[in-house]
Amino acid sequence: MSPKRKGELTPAMILREHPFRVVFPDSEVNHDHMRGAGFYRSSAERKVSRCLDGAREVLVCFAERTDAVAFQRHAGGILEG
């Protein structure tokens, strides 16, 4: 893991400030997902990765539940939060 640069958002900061998430298996996520998430006002600047039960997942995070629900309806995935 690289050292944190001043002002850089950490995954913990993103998860804390964006409690609503749409989860995708790592193999299903592409650049279009993040570009699509950018159309929602409360989306995080970048995605967060995690490993759960040996499976790598990608979380697209939102500060507002309505944005997360709308994105999930469009892109699929599993809504958390």
C-alpha positions in Angstrom: 0.0 0.0 0.0 1.4 3.4 -0.9 1.7 6.1 1.7 -1.2 8.6 1.9 -0.7 11.9 0.2 -1.9 15.1 1.9 -5.5 15.8 1.0 -6.1 12.3 -0.6 -9.3 10.6 0.2 -8.7 7.2 1.9 -11.1 4.3 1.5 -12.2 4.7 5.2 -13.0 8.4 4.5 -15.1 7.5 1.5 -17.0 4.8 3.3 -17.7 7.1 6.3 -18.9 10.0 4.2 -20.8 7.9 1.6 -22.7 5.2 3.6 -24.9 4.0 0.7 -23.1 1.6 -1.7 -23.8 -0.4 -4.8 -21.7 -3.6 -4.7 -20.4 -5.4 -7.8 -18.1 -8.5 -8.2 -14.8 -7.2 -9.4 -15.1 -9.0 -12.7 -18.3 -7.1 -13.6 -17.0 -3.5 -13.0 -15.7 -1.4 -15.8 -14.9 2.3 -16.4 -18.5 2.9 -17.6 -19.8 2.2 -14.1 -17.8 5.0 -12.6 -18.6 7.3 -15.4 -22.3 6.6 -14.9 -22.0 7.1 -11.1 -20.5 10.6 -11.8 -23.9 11.8 -13.0 -25.3 11.5 -9.5 -24.5 14.5 -7.3 -23.7 12.5 -4.1 -21.4 9.9 -5.7 -17.8 9.5 -4.3 -14.9 10.5 -6.5 -13.6 7.0 -6.8 -14.6 3.4 -6.1 -13.6 1.3 -3.1 -12.5 -2.3 -3.2 -12.9 -5.0 -0.6 -12.4 -8.7 -0.2 -15.3 -10.5 1.4 -15.2 -14.3 1.9 -12.4 -14.6 -0.6 -14.2 -12.7 -3.3 -13.0 -9.3 -4.5 -15.8 -6.7 -4.7 -16.0 -3.1 -5.9 -18.2 -0.6 -4.0 -19.6 2.5 -5.8 -20.4 4.8 -2.9 -23.0 7.6 -2.5 -23.8 10.1 0.3 -27.6 10.0 -0.5 -29.7 6.9 -0.6 -31.9 8.2 -3.5 -28.8 8.5 -5.7 -27.6 5.0 -4.8 -31.1 3.5 -5.5 -31.3 5.2 -8.9 -27.8 4.1 -9.8 -28.5 0.5 -8.8 -31.7 0.4 -10.9 -29.7 1.5 -13.9 -26.4 -0.4 -13.4 -27.5 -3.4 -11.3 -25.4 -4.6 -8.4 -26.5 -5.0 -4.8 -27.6 -2.0 -2.7 -26.1 -1.7 0.8 -27.1 0.9 3.3 
